[in-house]
């Protein structure tokens, strides 16, 4: 019996962010978790789905810097996060947490 090798690719969320509604829901869920590195990774997914080059132009940051900052391996500084969020056309708002 011969073994058949199956070629697979790593999962990349950027391949599944096809609409603004999906992007917003994805970010909403990530923000609920409250993990800054996860937020950075999610913004990186969105940037790759939309085009990292355009985001670099819009933020004034280099593509390389954005790839590193939005990798999810570390939490980028708040200045970078806010630049990216604004350049993507989002705004953050706060609401009180429900009392348990």
N, C-alpha and C positions, 0 to 999 in steps of 0.2 A: 504494500500500500504506500503510495506517495503522499507526502505531506504538501498541502497547498498553503503557501504563505499569503496572508491577507495584508495588504498595505493599508495602514490607517494614518490619519493625521490627528495631531492634538486638537482638542476642542478649543475653539476660539469664539467667544461670545460676539465679537465684532461681526461675524458672519450671520448673526441672527437678529441684528438690530435694524430691521427694515423700515420701521415707521417711527414717527415722533412719539406716538403713544407708547410704543414698546420701550423707547429710550427713557421716557419720563417714568414709566412704571419700574423699570430696572433701577434707575437712580433713587426712586422713592424707597424701594426695598433695601437698597444698600445704605441709604441714610438712616433708616430705622435701626439697622444693626449697630451704627455708631462707631465703626472701625475706620480711622483715617486712611490706613493703607488700602483697605478694601474700596473706599471711595476713590482713591487715586487710581486703583486698577480699573474700576468701572469707568472713570473718565477716560482712561487710556483705551478701553474697549470702544467707547463712543468715538473717540478721536480717530482710531483706526478705521472704524466703519464709515466715518464722514470724510476722512482725509487728513492725515497728520500735517502735511505740507501747508494746507490752508490754515490750520490751527496755529502753526508756527508763525505764519504771517500775521494773523490776527492778534496774537499775544506778544509778538516781538521777541519770542524765545526761539532758540534753535530746535530743530527737529530732534537732534540727539539729546538735548536737555529734556525735552518733553518725553521722549521714550523712557529715559531714566526716571524722571519724576513720576510718570504715570504707570510705572511697571507693577506697582503693588508690593514691591520688595521693601519699600520704606514709605513713610508718610512724607510728602513734600511739604515745604513751608507754606504758610497760609497765603502769602503773597502770590505764589505760583498757583495755588488752588483757586483763589479768587479771580486771577487773570483768565484761567482756563474756563471756569464756570461762566464768567461774563462773555468771553469770546464765543462760547458755544450757544449763547442766547438764553441762558438760564438765570434765574434769580433765586436766592434762598430766602425762605421765610420761616418764622418760628411760630409754634403754637404750644400752649401749655400741655404737658403730659397729663393724661387722665389719672385721677387719683384712684388707687386700688383699695 
